[in-house]
Amino acid sequence: MSAPHILYIDDDDALRRLVSRALGRLGYTVACAGSGREGVTMAAAGGFDLVAVDHYMPGMDGLETLAAITALPDPPPVVYVTGSDEGRIAVAALKAGAADYVVKTVGEDFFDLLSASFAQVLDRTRLERAKAAAEAELRASNARLEAMLSEVNHRVANSLQLVSAMIGLQKGSLSDAYAREALEDTQRRIRAIAQVHRRLYTANDVEQVDLRDYLGALVEELGESWSIETRARTLTLTAEAIRVQTDRAVSIGVIVTELVTNACKYAYPDGPGEVRIFLTQAQNGCELVVEDDGCGMLPDQPPKGTGLGAKLIRAMAQSLQTVLEYDHAHAGVRAVLRVPA
């Protein structure tokens, strides 16, 4: 390791020479300045590991010199030199940005104290710079990882969209109504998952999803898929801004898709109807409600269709550490999901 390069600023010629010789013997490379202005000019040129500044100097005193040096881009640390009875000046210097101070005395003790202060300040500065460099590298690494995650979510969303389009092509080639309906349900489930990854790609946060935005886009897609003249469905969403982890958002999205799909299929067999979705903040998580004013269902009524939707709902609710409950006092169907935080 090369010798630390020190700039010593003092208007006393004799003391400057003594300091230069003493610190040189202790392993420092010393340059001297006879005034504050000269010292600031030399410090601005760079190349110094540390600057020592005496307080009493004509024209530009130590505090003014300290202020000018600390205002430089990437300034070196400054050790302030004061008289033995000038504690208030030392405190002022520390508040103004000095790294340490040394009381000027007569004799070799002064040089030993100066050298010890330099060693401590240089060690502390190295540690601070190493910490700052490590933090900067960590921030850069996090930024790279976030960019990669964003790109992954973008590609996953595109891939899921492609899978949905392929299923749509397959559906178009089928004549069996039940098979076509099953593929339509599969498409809706895939779109629910793809919507999560689309949210992650377009948002700044790649780890959490805003449920209000996500469900808003999901309900809009579901509304478009069910908006046919013969079975018009009105979907309304009332939601608070709640952020959850990605995997939990996927589970909630699949549950909403299944509940809304069931309501659109079975609640209003004779005409149009409304399906309402509510998302509210609860004390220990959030509460999701999907309800309609349709024909309702009996408490122990088995699921209509294949029953796959009911199985998916149970599985997704289990992944959220909860269960789906039905309010049988409601005129139609009212499903309630209390999701713990």
N, C-alpha and C positions, 0 to 999 in steps of 0.2 A: 504494500500500500504506500502511495506517495505521501510525502510530508504535507500536512495541512497548510494551506496558504492563507496567512493572516494579514489583514490590513489594520494597522494601528494608527489612529488619528489623534494627534496631540500637538499643541503649539509649542511645547517645551522641547527644544532641540536635544538637550542633554538626556532627558528622560526617554525620548524616542530612541536614541542610540543605545542606552542601557537596556531598554525593552527588547530591541532588535537582537542584541548580543545574547541576552539571557534566554529569550525564547528560541533562538537559533540553537543554543546548547541543549535545549529540551526537545529538539526535534521538529520545530516549526520553521516554515519559510515565511519571513516577515517582510512586508512592504510598509512604508510609513508615509503619512501625509501630515503637513504642518498646519492645516486649517480645515474647517468643516467643508468649505466649498471644494477644496482640492480633494478631500476624501470622498465626497459624493461623486465627483467626476471619475475618480479611480474605481469606486464601487460600481458605477454605472457601466464601466468598460467590461466588468465581469472578471471571472477567474479567481475569486476569493471564496474560501470556505467559511470565513467568519470575519467580522469587523469589530474592533474595539474602539470605543469613542470616549474621549475625556469630556467632562462637563464644561469646565471653564475654558473657553476659547474666544478670542476677540472676533467681532464681525458676525459670526454664525456659531452660536453655542452648541453644546452637545445635544440638547433636546431638539433643536431645529435640524441639526445634522441627522439625528435619529429619524425624525419624521421624513426627511427627504430620502433617506436610504430605504426605509420600510415602504415608501411609495413606489420604489423601482419595481419593474417586472421581475418576478422570481428573486426577491432580495435575499442576501445571505443573512444568517442570524447575527444579532448585534449584542455584544456585551458592553454594558455601560460602566464607566469608571468614575467614581465620585470621591469626595473627601470623607474623612472619618465621621464628621458631625452632620452629614447631609442625608439623613434617612428619608426625608420627605422628597428630595430630588430623586433618590433611588426608586421610591414608590411611583413617582410620576413617570420615570423612564420605563418601568415595567408595564405600567398602564398604557404607555404609548407604543409598546411593541417590543421592548428589549427582552432578550431571552434570559438574561441574568445581569447581575451587577457585581462589581468588585470594589472594595474600599481601598483607595490609594494610601499606601504607607511608605515609610522610609525603610529601606533594607531589603534583603533577599526574600523575606516573607511575601512581599508584594508580588514578585514574579512567580513564586510557587502558587499563590492564590490565583493569579491570572491564568497560569497553565492549567490548574485544576478546573477552573471555571470553563476554560476553552474545551477541555476534554469532555466535561459533562454536557455542554451545549452541543458539541459536535456529535456525540453519541445519541443524544436526544433527537437532533435534527435528522440523523441517518435513520433512526427508527420511525420518525414521523413520515419521512419521505418514502421509506419502504412500505409503511402502512398505506399511505396515499396511493402508491403505485399498485399495491395489491388490491385495494378497493376499486381503483380504476379498471384493472384487469378483470375483476369480478363483475363489474357493471358491464364491461364490454362482452364478457362471456355470457352473461344473462341476456344481453340484447341479441347476441347471435342465436342463443337457444330459443328465445321468443320468436325470432324471425323464422327459424327452422320449424317450430311448432305451428306457426301461422301458415307456412307453406304446406305442411303436412295436412292441416285441417282443410286448406283450399283443395288439395288433391283428393282427400277423402270425400269431400262434398261433391266434387266433380265426378268421382268414381261412382258414388251412390246415385247421382243423377243419371249417369250412364246406365247403371243397373235398372233403375226405374224405367228408363226409356226402352230398354230391351224387354222388360216385362210387358210394357205397353204394346210393343210389337207382337209379342207372343199372345197377348190377350186378343188382339185384333184378328188373329188367325183361328180363334176358337169359336165354335158355334154353341157349345154347352154354356147355358146361362150361369149355372153354379160355378163352373170353372172360371168364367170371366169375372164373376163377383169376387171369388177368392183371390184372383190376381189383382183386382182393384184394391182390395184390403191390404194386400202385400205392398202395393205401390204406396199407399198412404203411410204405412209403417216405415217404409224406407225414407219417404220424404220427411217424416218426423225426425228421424235420426240425422238426415242430411242437413236439416235446418239448424241443428245444434252446431255442426261443424262450420256452416256458413256464418253463424253468429260469431264463432271464435275467430274466423278468418278476418272478418270485417271490424272486429272490436280490438281495442288496445290490450285487453286482458285475455290471455290465451288459456287461462285456467278456470275461469268462472263465466257463467252465462247469466245475463239479466233475463229473468223469467218473463217480465212484462213484454219486453221486445220479442223474445223467442215465441211466447204463446200468441202474441199478436200476429206474427207472420204465419205461424202454424194454423191458427184459426182462420186467417184469410185464405190460405190454401184449401183448407177443408171446406170453407164456404163455397169456393169456386167449384170444387169437385161435386158438391151436392146441389148446386143452383140449376136445377132443371125445372121447366115449367110445370110438369105434372106433379112434382114433389118438391116445391120450393121450400127451402129451409133458411131461416134467419139466425145467424150465429152472432152472439154479442159477448164481448169480453170486458170484464171490469177487473183490473189488476193493479196491484201496487208494485213498485220497483223492488224486486228481491233478487239478490245474486246467490247462485248456488254453484257447487262444483259440477264439472262437465257430466260425469257419469250420473249424477242425480238429476240433472236437467234432461238427459236422455230418458230416464225412467219416467219422469213426470210427463214428458212429451208423448211417450207411447201410451201412457194411461189416458191422457186427454184425447188422443186420437181414437182410442178404442171406445171411450165413453161417448164422445161426440158422434162417432160412426154408428154406434148402437142406437143413440137417440134419433139420428137422422133416418135410420132404417126402419125402426119399429115404433117410435112414439106416436107418429101421426100417419096411420095407414090410409086415412081418407082425405088428406089434403095438406096444405102448408102448415108450418108450425115454427116455433122459436126454441132455440137451445141456448142457454145462458151459462157462461163460464165465469167463475169468480176466483180470484187469488188474493188472499189477504195475509198480512203479517200476523203471526200469532206469538204468544209469549215465548214459546220454546221452538220456534220454527215458522211454518206457514200452513195455511189451510186452503185447500183446493176444493171447489164445489162445481159440479156439472149437473144442471137440472133442466127439466122440460115440463110442459103442461099437458103431456100426452095421455095415452091410455093407461100408463102405469104398469106395475107388475106385482104379483103376489110375493109375500116374503120368501117362500121356499120354491118359487118358480124356477125351473131349470133354464139355463141360457138358451136363447134361440140360435139357430144356425149350427155351426160345427162346434162351438164352445171354445175355439182357439182363443178368441178375444178375452174371454173370462180367465183362461189360463195365463195369458200374457199379463193381464191386470194383476193377478195374484202374484206372479213372479216379480213384476216390477215393484209392487208394493212391498214385497218381502225384501227386495234389495234396498228399499228406503227405510227399513225397520218399522213398518207400519202396516195397516190393513185398510182396505176400502170398506166404508160403512154406507148403508142406505137408510135414508130417512123415510120410513114407511108412512109417516103422517102427511107427507107431501102429496098433493093431488096427482102429480105425474110421477116421474122418477127423479130423485135427488140423491146423487152420490157424493159422499164427503170423504176427502183424503186429508188426514192431518199428518204433515211431514215434519219429523223432528229435525232440529238444526244439526 
